[in-house]
Amino acid sequence: MLTSDNILIGLQVATGIMLIVLLYHALFIAVDLRRILRRVDDLTKQIEDIVMKPISMADTILQWVMDYIEHDQKNGKNDKKKKK
């Protein structure tokens, strides 16, 4: 005959097994989440590179134009001084 002690021990064993299975699944979920987050991080870096490249090019071109204008203005002042 099954006594209440035997039933409680059986429930404790079943609970322990379920806890082990739960931890096993939690471990694999954590590993998969790390892998997914790494992929998301790589994807955001690629998107950032795609967005930043035209901005960087525009900044470089703008800097070149500003340097050219400054150089042209300096040469214009020197030419005016020489003409006087």
C-alpha positions in Angstrom: 0.0 0.0 0.0 1.1 3.5 -0.7 1.6 5.7 2.3 1.6 9.5 2.3 5.4 9.4 3.0 6.0 7.4 -0.2 3.8 9.8 -2.2 5.6 12.8 -0.8 9.0 11.3 -1.6 7.8 10.5 -5.1 6.6 14.0 -5.6 10.0 15.4 -4.3 11.9 13.2 -6.8 9.6 14.3 -9.6 10.0 17.9 -8.6 13.8 17.5 -8.6 13.8 15.9 -12.0 11.6 18.7 -13.4 13.9 21.3 -11.9 16.9 19.6 -13.5 15.1 19.6 -16.9 14.1 23.3 -16.4 17.7 24.3 -15.7 18.9 22.3 -18.7 16.5 24.2 -20.9 17.3 27.5 -19.3 21.0 26.9 -20.1 20.3 26.3 -23.8 18.0 29.3 -23.9 20.7 31.5 -22.4 23.3 30.2 -24.9 20.8 30.8 -27.8 20.1 34.3 -26.5 23.8 35.1 -26.4 24.1 33.9 -30.0 21.1 36.0 -31.1 22.4 39.1 -29.3 25.8 38.7 -31.0 24.0 38.5 -34.4 22.0 41.6 -33.6 25.1 43.4 -32.5 26.8 42.6 -35.8 23.8 43.7 -37.7 23.6 47.0 -35.9 27.3 47.6 -36.6 26.7 46.9 -40.3 23.8 49.3 -40.3 25.8 51.9 -38.5 28.6 51.5 -41.1 26.1 51.9 -43.9 24.6 55.0 -42.4 27.9 56.6 -41.3 29.7 56.1 -44.6 27.7 58.7 -46.6 27.8 61.1 -43.6 31.6 60.7 -43.4 32.0 61.3 -47.1 29.8 64.4 -46.9 31.9 65.6 -44.0 35.1 65.0 -45.9 33.8 66.8 -49.0 32.6 69.7 -46.9 35.9 70.0 -45.1 37.7 70.0 -48.5 35.4 72.7 -49.8 36.0 74.8 -46.7 39.8 74.4 -47.0 39.6 75.4 -50.6 37.6 78.5 -49.9 39.9 79.5 -47.1 42.9 79.0 -49.3 41.3 81.0 -52.1 40.4 83.8 -49.7 44.0 84.0 -48.4 45.4 84.0 -52.0 42.9 86.8 -52.8 44.1 88.9 -50.0 47.7 88.4 -51.0 46.9 89.3 -54.6 45.2 92.6 -53.4 48.2 93.5 -51.3 50.6 92.9 -54.2 48.5 95.0 -56.6 48.5 98.1 -54.3 
